[in-house]
Amino acid sequence: MNKIQLFCLPFAGGSSLAYYNWKPYLHPSIEIIPLELAGRGTRINDSFYPNLSAAVDDAYHLIKKK
């Protein structure tokens, strides 16, 4: 059986680290995949998004890579 992939976007100003503590609380059939947005966490050197459309496009491409 394939795992359910749960893609998580961090809260405003947060990073993907906020979701790593969730793993023990999720059913084994759920794979948590935190997305790191530009300008946060490991992508701190990436420029912030100029608009919402750019953020959505980036999130889409991050999900397609997984």
N, C-alpha and C positions, 0 to 999 in steps of 0.2 A: 504494500500500500504506500502511495506517495504521501509525503508529509505536506501539511498545509503550510504555506509560506506566509508569514505575517510580517509585512513590511511596515516599519514604524518610522514616523517623522518626529524629530524632537520638537519640544515646545519652543516658543520664542526665546531666543538667546541660549538655548540648551544645545547639547550635543548628543550623539548616538549613545554615549556612555549611560545615559539615563535608563536604557532598556536592558542592559546586561544583567541586572539583578532579577529580572523577570523569569529567566530560564527555569529555575527550580519550581516555579509556580504554574508553569504551563504543562499541558498534557504532552506526552512524548510524541504525539503525532503532529505537533505544531513546532515549526522551525521559525524562530524569531530572527528577522533580518533588519537591524536598525540601519537607516540611511543617514549618511553624514552630508549635511548641506554645506554649500560653499560659505566660507568665512567662519566655520565652526569646527571645533575638535581637530581631527587630523587634516582637515581642509582649511585651516585657519589662514593660510596664505592665498587662497582663492578669493577673488573679488566677490562682494555681495551681488545679489541679483538686481538688475536694474528695474525689473517689474515682475509681477506674478507669473506671467507667461513664461519667462526665462526660468523661474523656479520650477514650474510644472514640467517644462521640457527636460531640465536637469534630472528631476526625480524620475521621470519616465526612462531616461537613459540609464540611470543607476539600477533601476528595476530590471531592465532588459539585460544588463550584464550578469545578473544573478541566475 
